[in-house]
Each structure stands twice: as structure tokens, then as C-alpha cells.
């Protein structure tokens, strides 16, 4: 007989503690495995919380590209929030089904949407953002009011180079909860886009988080982006090396290394090695799609020029 | 007041501090004198020599002596270690010891003039004056210079003054009243001089403290300090500050401001009246005697407020915040603090991100504590630093919790989070908390009565708790995995606890003395100081003393052998420590045995304590290497199962017990050879015999039988025979020892009939009966060994411990350091006779005639139009788009202007356009500027350049990443003026030349040409800042061109046939032209040698001689030079050319890069707009052979690599 270990008494004055804080936080800073671990550890106090927990759990699996887990686990009778997550997983898992899923989503969005199902909105916006349909993404997000909706709005706006609007949205976030992890992260994104003195602030946000929680690829690449924007190439090298040590085929790390090695004046071969790695592991990455498109564009444009005489 | 030490005893009437050691003497009302160590808090000694109260006590300033005087009219001199050494009974003898003391008791009895008891008398510290206070209500100042005159030559040292001997010492004329100070209404209890100023302080039964001033002629009352409500028993000046301390029978000590004459502080006791005060001559320490003991105290904390960040130490000294750079030792004042607090800064928290500090000041009444928030000025004049306006608020403690947030523990003990403007951002409900400490970003350590709690400020919840009472300081290690606190458990004892980030305790260390400070060194050892030691602590709990200290210091940082610290005067100091011991232990704990071994061999570590330590901690194999003593060595070796070493030691010791123990251990390991040796040494025949039996060693077993026989050991002999199965021997033994019947039976049973018969006959049939042979007897025969065991039992292969291996390998090292010779001779491309030494020099610059192309032509007009067309993003977005949320109908915003678009707008340098991804405009620019018409060779350059234009970072998970745009003018470009960070530097291109040179040297011409071309094509993609660099860029093009032309021609030449004379002539011509390419000397030597040889073979001696001379001018290697001189000599014998060639060395020419014919001056020539290579006119309009991208003879704007070229 083993006596049950009593849970330590809660210290008073913690009324507004979020029991899923660790789960969410780990997810947002890109510490997906930790998010999964925490999610499996935590004991939600209500069914709603349980759904929320699962939502983050499955999204963490998605972020790890373990789509099958999500597709198998979420059944037809699972709550609508999780169905939305499953839809996103389906979208990401197979390129061939994407058109069908998007068409289906369009239909759903055309009808009135349950705005309380923030997860659905987020997942819809994520799909649209992947589809480069920023209008639809923003429209979906506009219906939600959660911090994450705002953060995603900011990200979409930044991809549209609308720093001005992103700042407005950020202000709203800050009014809601300035110290929240998402607000902090969004502040960093906007700061990078604004540039100048704000870059250092952005750096500190990433650095502080990796200090406080753990340094993740997301945070390290954020730091590297800040350093590089400030032309601090040597400093960026250290950060990216750390990221590379964590995962040698992480696409964003490789992209940043492609940038960095050139700025550091390394031999061109070093750069092309990273590019080959990227091509090997992430054929479908937007960077490479861009890259290939640009190659074609180059070839097309080069045809317009020719010497006046040939030998 | 900070109480350092308290004693309990009878009433204390006299006190004296030792000037150097941490000792204080207290003389008691009951006649006892106590000598205390106030630092260790122990009573060192007790002197019970007086009858009745002892009122005067004093240390000798130099010698280990003290003097005391009591109401028994005796003065006694004590030796601090050997009790009282001498008792002086009369005045005559007092003179001998007069130098020891300030003897007021002595003086009291001789000063004539007072009308009542003299309560106190003191010498002036430097002048021949004495001050006395008496119950006659006066204070008198006495001139005792008569005393000096009497016996001393002028100029004698002050201390000697008092060493006079004389009978009528203190005669009436020796002490003359100089001033009589009247003003007290009741008897005066105490009077004292100021150490430096002509001031006197007195305390009296009228409850007043009076300050008096005097000059040569008179003395007068300055002021009175009122406040005590009972008799003032003692009053003294603070030795270093403008303060007066007094104590009284009203059970209080009061501190007065000397200039304002107002009370500053009051310290009360509940039940004890105060009687006496003493000040330490050098330190900020005081002692006060009361009814039931004494206290040693200081008025204020002496711990400097400091904070360390990276290589910088920030500390407060004299109202300045100072910054010390540990590396350069540069110590500067960075700002002046706002004045206004009478309390020193208690603690500091530094924020490196904002360069801001929080300075906490703690008041006597904790509730009045405040903190100041300052932002440190960026630049400051160290001599006269700025005094920036700080923000002051009340609060006990303030510490940073994030870049822009700090936490304040307010006087209600609740937690406030504030921003940089000192505004409250939020209030956090915390568990009961009396102090807060920094605990990494976003976290705090909260201290309550019996522990500390790690608290996440953002989540508002406790993460972990550890029980440790009264934590005073927290020191985080650099990787923040470990935290360390040293806490005061009781007032006079202390403890250190090392915890990890989760507040799991790793170890506890208890100290008897206060822990003062600490810091982590780079290897993770915690170095801390107590009042009198520097010590170390490993996270495993090991700790020890590194060195002793005279005075407390505050460690700020530890690096290697250096301990950086602040002393009590806030002076930065560096102390050197010997880290060997803790490094050794650390290496052991971390199993870094190579380090351990290195230390064992090189450091002076050997000692019993280390061996004992190693043995205790389970490292006997390490200890083995320290030990010289064979006995210890033996037992250590057994402990770690090292039979070889044990055997060695046992041989040296050769003791029976050793062999026995070794035998046992060896047997366990199946090491039977050693077992055998042990048994042999101990002459343990039985065991040895059995050992031979079980190992199947029959020969030795037989030998053992022989030995047993010789030793007349019947049973041993028999046993051995039994083991051997030697029946006849057994029969013989039995027969010999008279066991006839047994012998018979043995023989009969085993079928040795002959023997049996013989034995049977010996039986006396009358007396003896022949025993029956058991027909069912079974034979006892030992099984024969199948395979005798010669070797030891096989043991599992265990990798040898590091130490055994290392010791064994000793001496083998160093053989691997063979040098590899570099093969530096030229590759095949250079032909047989053109080998050379590789000796590259740098980029040799300054060929003349650079930069002919004109600058500053106005161009790019078409671009201006485009710039005009570009509208700011605010304009091209309808206002409703951004604010569309208000009316509920959402209008998605249009796309904004990306930084890359700005780049194109802001620059006309091709690379900026490529980085922006605008290939179309980039191509147009390259076409217009340098005449590129075939972009094939540029493709990889374009793609590579493009790929460094944008960084990427992740926003929300599973979404496409965000893109960053590094800009070269990021500091001041604002939103519109951005230009991309280029990422291609002139210096990098120049350094890439080296590689090309090496390939050239190695004869890999085609590879070299390819690389030279990439460099050449990269030049138009540079951005440089000044004219010098523009010139260098153009020069770089020239170098590349010269090499490309030369090397391509050489490659071409090698392909040509050389069968006919004409063909040979053409080869020679091309070799000659090659010598006119502008190459590095090292390459030119090779080129000239080739040309020289070819021309010599062609018998064109005259031209060959020319090449030879040019070659010699370059200063080739001696052997080459020698050979060249030989050829030159040969040529000079016949200075003619056998064949006419199209080569005139004296007529300057350019070389057509397509046809390789000389274009002598004045002939028409077409040039490549980028490389500047020359061509015969027919080639105009074709692709340049050098660049393979540009059009020969094209009319262009010219190379543009700097914004300067557009002004």
C-alpha cells in the first residue's frame, strides 16, 4: 500500500493563475516536446480546460510535423475545436488534398461562423495564410478576440509589410495583457519590422525568454534575426551555431546561415552547402519556392540580352 | 546599530579594543578582567586578580600587554598569554609601566586641584595634555609638558615620553591646570579629547553632554546635547565621523551630530544601565559596557552596495556610482547620486539592457526605506560626473525582474511590479514575504520566516520552495542552474545552501562565522568569504579554507587565481588565491582524471589529508598515486583490487600479515600465481598443497609431498599422497607410522597384492589378527586433472582505469609529433623545369595607370522618374482600410511597401537591386554600367546574393516564417531610407585572390581562371565607401584580367602542336607575351623561366638573354638564379636571334585577349567595358573572353560601386 502523495497546498492569492500556462507557453516559444510533456502531466480542472489542453497538445504535434498522431487521435465525435485542429493537420499533411480542404473551408466561412470557436478561426486563418490568401486570413481573425488571434493578425500584417497596422494591433494586445508571452513575442516581431533602435528591444525579448524558459529554435532564430538586422554578424554566428546544434536541418536556421555565412565572408562553398541541405530536407519551403521562381525569372530575363556580334 | 557581539557578565566598567587583533578587554565590577575575541565570539581568557571593581583597562599599543587598575589601589600589567606578570604596588613602580596605558585611574590619584573624586582622566593622543572630569562638576585640562622636560631630551618619541623613571613622577609641578571648564550642574563622569581637533566632550550627572573648545589661552563651552534622562556615564567622539556617542544610566546609547548638535540615533536596552563606551582605534567598531555585560557594535553597515555584470562592476562609493572594468582595471565614476539620505545605499540592482540601476536605502525604521531608480548617463566625465535626476519611492527592496520591469517590496510587504517610468504596472499578491531577491528573468525569490520561495511574477505563482531560515544573500551561478544562498541561521552563525534552479538543495554548509560574500568562479566552484577566511564550496558539498583574511572583504568576481573584491573602504582589490585544492576536488568529482593526474604530477598536493580525502571519497585508485609509504600503498591497492601494485608493496614490506591478505585477495580474483607466492612466503603448506591439487599441478603436488616427508609432517604427507592417488606411498606412510593394519588394508583393497602379502607376513598371528578386506570397498582415486591450470583464471576484460593507463603510458607520449613536410613544388602545369617554392605574399598593389575611367557622369535619369512615382504607403492605402474595424465591416488592408522596394528606390547600385530580388532592374543596371550582355556567368552570383538579402524568423508555430531585412544603414535609415546590408566586402574578395594565386602556383590554370573570373564578376556587386576603395576595386579587376588573359593564353599554348618550326615559333611568341602580363613576382619567375628555356632552345639567344636579365632582377631562389646566370652567360656568347618572331620587347604593346597578338601602341584597339581587356577591332560586339559576360567595345556608363559615384 502506497500512500497517496499529497499535492502541495496552493499558496493563496493566485486567483488568476492559468493552469495551462506551461502548456501554452511552451507551445508559443516553440518548445513543442515540452508542451506535449506538460500537456500530458497537467490535470485540467474542467472539461473546457481539457479541450483547450488537447488543442495545444495536438497543435504541438502538428508543429513537430507528426500529423498522423493528430489525424488518428481526433475522432469524428471529438469537439468542434479539435475538429478544426484536425482540419489544419490534414491540410499540412497532404499537398494533394489541399484544394479540397480549402474549398470546404471557403464554404464554411461563407456561412455564419461560431466566433466563440477561436480555434476554428485560428486554424482557418492559418490555412489561408499558408495559401497566401491574406485577405481571408485577416477576415477570419477579425472575428476572434483572443490574444492569439491578434498575434496572428500581426504576423499576417507583417507579411503584407503593413507595419503601421501591425503596431495598432499590437497596442490592442498590450492593453489586454502586456506581459503575456504572446504579446511579448508579437512586440518582438513588430520591433524587428520597425528596425533601428527597436531591434535591440526585440533581441532582449527573445533573449529574456530563452533565459527564463529554455532556448528554442524559434527564440534563437529570433535573436539571430535581430543580430543580423543590426549587422552583428559574429554575435549571430554564436546564436545560430547553438540552433544548428539543436537541429541540424531546421529550415529557418539554414536560411539564416545562408545569409550569415556570406556576410561573414566565408567561402561560397560553405553557403552552398547549407543551401543544398535545405533543398534536401525542405523542398516545399517557401524560401525554396521563391528561390526556384527567381531562378526561372533570371533565365527568362537573361534571354533579353545578347551580344551584338557572335564569334 | 548593528550588534556584532554580546556578552553576559557582571557590570562592565572598562573597555579596550586591541588595535590589530579582533580582541576586546572588558573589566568588570566584580574584579574580573575578560579577554574576548569578538569575531569568533569566544572568551579567550579571564584574569581574576583584582579585589573589587576594575575601572581602568587598556591594551599596550605595541606589545602583548595590558594594564588594569582597580579600586583595590593596584595596577596590574598582564601578559596576554601568561596571566598577570607583575603587580605594581606603589607610585615609584608605576613609572615603569606608564607607557602602556591611558591610565585615568592613575592620574585620578595624582592630579591635584579637583575638589571631589576624579572620575576620569585621559591623555591627549598627540599633545602633552590630560583631560579629567570630576564630581566637583568641572572638567580640567592639564599641561603635563613639565613631565616631558624633566627627563627627556627634546624630540623623543611620544610613546617614550611616558617611559620615564623618576621618584617624584607626578609631582605637583608635573601636571599644571591649564583650563577649568565649568558648566555642568552635577558631577562629571567622563571627559575625552577629540582625536584631531581641539575639542573636548564631557558627560555628567546633569544628564547633559557638553562640547568644549579650547585654544592656547582659554577654553569655552560650545554647546550642549540634551536628551538623556538619567546620568550620562560616558561620551566620546567618533574617531572618523562628525559624530558623538554617549551612553547613560537611562539605558540608552545616543549618537549626536557634532555640528548640528542634534540626536541622530538612539539605541535602548530594556534593563541595563550603560556605564562605559570604547571606540576601536582603526575600525568602525564600538563597545558599550552595561549592567549585565557588554555589546560590540557598529553604527552602520559597511558592506558596499555593488552589482556585477559581465566584466563590469558597479558599486557605490562616497555618493558616486562607480564602474570598474575588471579587464582593464579602469575605475570611473559614472554618476553622482542624489543626496538627501543619511543612510548609506543598502543594495543595488543593475539592468544591463537599459543601463539603469535601482539603489535601495534602508532606514533604521524599515518602513521609511526608499529606493532610487536612475538611468546611468551614457557618457560622463569621470572627474565631474553628472547627477541625473532619479526617481525615488518608498519600498524595502527593489530588484529588476525583466528588461523593463522591476519588482518592489513595499512596506506593507506586498509586491509591486513597476515599469521604467516608476509607474505601477501591477500588484501581485504574494505569500508572506519579508525580503525579495533576483531570480532570473521574470522570477523572484521571496524570503519568509522559514524559507525561500521561487515565484514567477508573470504567472503569479510559486514554483518551488526550500526551507532555509533567514537567507541574507543569494548568488546565482552564471548558467543560472545553481543558486546559492548564505543565510544567517542564528545571529552569530551562518550557513550556505547550494540549490539548483528548482530550489532542490544540493548541499548545506554550516559556518561558525558570518558569511560575508561570495561569487561563482568559471568552473562552477563557489568562492565565499567569512569574516576571516576565503573559502570554497563545491556543489557536492566539499568545502574548505583557501586563505585567511585580516579584514572582511566582499567578493565581486572570481577568475582563475584572482579574487576581485571590495574592501570596507569600497576600494576594489584583487587577491590571489591558490585554487589547486578545489580544482583538484572538482576534477575528481567531474571525473576529469587527466586533469587530476596533471595536478598529481605537477602540483604540491601530496599530503595525508589528500590521501585520506581520496580514500574517504572512494577514489583509492587515485590515492594510490600519491602514496609513497608502502603500507598505505598496500592497503589502498587491495582496496581497489590492484593485485600487481599490492604484490609490489607486499614484496617491499615482506610481512606475514600482508602476504596473507594478499593471498586472500588474489584467490578471490583467481590470480593463483600470486596466491602460490603468498602461500610459499607464509609457508602455508596445507593451503599450498590444496592449491596445487585444485590447479592440477601434479609435479608441484608431488614436490609438496616430498617436502612434507622431509618436514616429517605425517598427515600432510599422507594427504598429499591421497591427493596424488599414490597408493604405494600411502601404504609406505602408514607402514612407517606403525599403522600396519591400515597399510595392509590399503594395499589389499587397491590390489597391491605383493605389498599386502609382505605386510601380512609381518603380522604376529598370535597377537594380531589380519583385518578383513571389505569385499565391497570402493577405491578412492582422485580424478586425474584433464588440463593443468597454468595461467590465472580468465577475468573479464575491464577497461583499465584512467590512472593505471596513464601511469603505464607515461613516457610513451611525444612520439606522435612527427612533422609533416609540405610538398610545395609547383604542379604539372608549370612544366618540368619551372618548379618553385611556395612563398605567397599578399596583395601587392599600386600598378600605375589605374582609374583612367572618368567619374561622375550624370546618369540614371530614368530612375528618378520612378522614384517620383513611388507614393508613401499611408497615401496609397485608403484610410478606411486600417480603421475598418470600427464599423464592423472588415476591409482587408492592401499590401504595404516592403523594405526591398525601398532598397530599389534608394539605390542605383546593382547589388542592392539583386538583394531586393529585383533582377530586372539589376540586369539593366549591369548592362548599362559595365556592358553585361550575357548573364549566364552571373546566375550563381545573383542567386547567392539574393539568398543573403533576407533572414527568417518564426512567428506563431506552424505558420510561414517572417522575414527580416538586414540593412547596412539600420541605425539611421528610418522607414524610408533603407539600404540592404551588402554581405560582400572588398577585403573578402581580395583575400580570395590568395586562393587563386595558390591554384596558379600549383599549375591548375583552369581552376584558377574560373576563380579569378568569379572575383572579377563580383566586383560590380560591391558597395564601397570611399575613393580609395573604388580605386582598389578597379585595381582588383585589373589583376584578375591580367591573370585570366595570361593563364588562358598559357592553357591555349599548351594545346598547340609543336611539330613544325612555325608552330614552335608561335609557342615562343605566346610564352613571350605571357611575360608581359602583370603577375605576382613569384609567378613571373615561373613565366620568365618558361620563356627563357623556350627561347634558348629556339636559339633566340638575344631575347632569351633579355628574359634572363628580367628573371634575375626579380631575385629568384639561389639555385634558380645560378642556373639562369649560366644560361645568360651562354646567351651572351652569341647575342643573336636565330628566328624572326612577332615580339618586340622594347615596343610596348597590349595583348589581344582573343587572338593573342600584340597590339602595339597607336594601333586601333577595342576594350571590354568591365575587365578592360584589349581586342583587335574585328572582335567588337563579341563577348569578352575574360569576363564571358560583357560585350567588347560597348559604350557604357562605367563601373559603379559607391554612392559617391552618383554625386
Contacts between the chains, C-beta under 8 A, distances in Angstrom:
chain1	res1	chain2	res2	distance
A	11	B	431	4.7
A	11	B	453	7.8
A	11	B	461	7.3
A	11	B	462	4.9
A	12	B	429	7.4
A	12	B	431	7.1
A	13	B	429	3.0
A	13	B	430	6.7
A	13	B	431	7.1
A	13	B	460	7.7
A	14	B	429	7.4
A	14	B	460	5.7
A	14	B	461	5.1
A	14	B	462	8.0
A	15	B	429	8.0
A	16	B	460	6.6
A	17	B	459	6.2
A	17	B	460	6.0
A	17	B	461	5.0
A	18	B	459	7.1
A	21	B	459	5.1
A	27	B	957	6.4
A	28	B	956	7.4
A	28	B	957	7.4
A	30	B	954	6.4
A	30	B	957	6.3
A	32	B	957	7.2
A	59	B	957	6.8
A	59	B	958	7.0
A	60	B	957	7.7
A	62	B	957	7.8
A	62	B	958	5.4
A	63	B	957	4.1
A	63	B	958	5.0
A	88	B	958	7.4
A	92	B	958	7.1
A	126	B	956	8.0
A	126	B	958	6.4
A	126	B	959	5.9
A	129	B	959	5.8
A	129	B	960	6.4
A	130	B	959	7.5
A	130	B	960	6.3
A	134	B	892	6.9
A	135	B	892	3.9
A	138	B	890	7.3
A	138	B	892	4.9
A	138	B	893	7.3
A	139	B	890	5.6
A	139	B	892	6.2
A	142	B	885	6.8
A	142	B	890	4.5
A	148	B	956	7.3
A	151	B	955	7.6
A	151	B	956	6.2
A	152	B	955	7.9
A	152	B	956	5.7
A	152	B	959	7.2
A	154	B	955	8.0
A	155	B	955	4.1
A	155	B	956	6.0
A	155	B	959	6.2
A	155	B	962	6.5
A	157	B	893	7.0
A	158	B	955	7.7
A	158	B	962	5.8
A	159	B	960	7.2
A	159	B	962	6.8
A	159	B	963	7.9
A	160	B	893	6.5
A	160	B	894	7.8
A	160	B	895	5.0
A	160	B	896	5.8
A	161	B	873	7.8
A	161	B	895	6.3
A	161	B	896	3.7
A	161	B	897	6.0
A	161	B	898	4.2
A	161	B	899	7.5
A	162	B	873	7.7
A	162	B	877	7.9
A	162	B	882	7.9
A	162	B	893	5.3
A	162	B	895	7.4
A	162	B	896	4.3
A	163	B	896	6.9
A	163	B	975	7.7
A	164	B	873	7.1
A	164	B	874	7.1
A	164	B	882	6.9
A	164	B	896	7.3
A	165	B	882	5.1
A	165	B	893	5.6
A	168	B	882	6.8
A	178	B	425	7.3
A	179	B	405	7.6
A	179	B	425	7.7
A	179	B	426	7.9
A	179	B	458	5.3
A	180	B	458	7.9
A	181	B	458	8.0
A	185	B	955	7.6
A	189	B	953	7.7
A	189	B	955	5.8
A	189	B	962	6.0
A	192	B	953	6.9
A	192	B	962	7.6
A	192	B	964	5.5
A	194	B	975	7.8
A	195	B	965	7.9
A	195	B	967	6.8
A	195	B	970	5.6
A	195	B	973	7.4
A	195	B	975	8.0
A	195	B	978	7.5
A	196	B	970	6.3
A	196	B	971	6.6
A	196	B	972	7.6
A	196	B	973	7.4
A	196	B	974	7.3
A	199	B	970	7.0
A	200	B	353	7.7
A	201	B	403	7.6
A	204	B	353	5.0
A	204	B	403	4.6
A	205	B	403	7.6
A	208	B	402	6.1
A	208	B	403	6.0
A	208	B	441	4.6
A	208	B	442	7.4
A	209	B	441	7.8
A	211	B	440	6.2
A	211	B	441	4.8
A	211	B	480	7.3
A	212	B	440	6.3
A	212	B	441	4.2
A	212	B	442	4.9
A	212	B	443	7.2
A	217	B	954	7.4
A	218	B	953	7.8
A	218	B	954	4.4
A	218	B	957	7.6
A	221	B	952	7.0
A	221	B	953	4.9
A	221	B	954	6.0
A	222	B	953	4.8
A	222	B	954	7.1
A	224	B	951	7.0
A	224	B	953	7.5
A	225	B	951	4.6
A	225	B	952	7.2
A	225	B	953	4.0
A	225	B	964	4.1
A	226	B	964	8.0
A	228	B	951	5.0
A	228	B	964	6.7
A	228	B	966	4.7
A	228	B	981	7.7
A	229	B	951	7.1
A	229	B	964	5.4
A	229	B	965	7.2
A	229	B	966	5.0
A	229	B	967	7.1
A	229	B	970	6.0
A	230	B	970	6.2
A	231	B	966	6.5
A	231	B	968	6.8
A	231	B	970	6.8
A	231	B	981	5.6
A	251	B	961	7.9
A	252	B	952	4.7
A	252	B	953	6.7
A	252	B	954	5.9
A	252	B	961	5.3
A	255	B	947	7.9
A	255	B	951	7.2
A	255	B	952	4.7
A	255	B	961	8.0
A	256	B	951	5.2
A	256	B	952	6.2
A	258	B	947	5.0
A	258	B	948	6.6
A	259	B	947	7.0
A	259	B	948	4.5
A	259	B	949	7.6
A	259	B	950	7.1
A	259	B	951	5.3
A	259	B	966	7.3
A	259	B	983	7.4
A	262	B	944	6.8
A	262	B	945	8.0
A	262	B	947	7.6
A	262	B	948	4.1
A	262	B	983	4.6
A	262	B	984	7.2
A	263	B	948	6.3
A	263	B	966	7.6
A	263	B	981	6.6
A	263	B	983	4.1
A	265	B	985	5.9
A	265	B	987	7.5
A	265	B	988	3.7
A	265	B	991	7.6
A	267	B	992	7.9
A	268	B	944	6.6
A	268	B	1014	7.8
A	271	B	944	6.4
A	271	B	947	7.4
A	271	B	948	7.8
A	272	B	944	7.7
A	275	B	947	6.8
A	286	B	960	5.4
A	286	B	961	7.7
A	287	B	952	6.9
A	291	B	943	7.1
A	291	B	946	7.6
A	291	B	947	6.9
A	294	B	917	6.5
A	294	B	919	6.9
A	294	B	943	6.9
A	294	B	946	6.0
A	295	B	939	7.6
A	295	B	943	6.3
A	297	B	919	5.8
A	298	B	919	5.5
A	298	B	935	7.1
A	298	B	939	5.8
A	298	B	942	5.8
A	298	B	943	7.2
A	299	B	939	7.8
A	301	B	919	5.5
A	301	B	920	5.6
A	301	B	923	5.6
A	301	B	935	7.5
A	302	B	923	7.3
A	302	B	934	7.6
A	302	B	935	3.9
A	302	B	936	6.8
A	302	B	939	7.4
A	304	B	923	7.8
A	305	B	923	6.9
A	305	B	927	6.3
A	305	B	932	7.2
A	305	B	933	4.8
A	305	B	934	6.7
A	305	B	935	6.2
A	306	B	933	6.0
A	306	B	934	7.3
A	307	B	933	4.7
A	307	B	934	6.6
A	307	B	1181	6.1
A	307	B	1182	5.9
A	307	B	1183	5.1
A	307	B	1191	4.8
A	308	B	933	7.9
A	308	B	1181	3.9
A	308	B	1191	6.5
A	309	B	1180	7.0
A	309	B	1181	3.2
A	309	B	1182	5.0
A	310	B	1182	6.6
A	310	B	1183	7.9
A	311	B	1154	7.7
A	311	B	1179	7.7
A	311	B	1182	5.1
A	311	B	1183	7.1
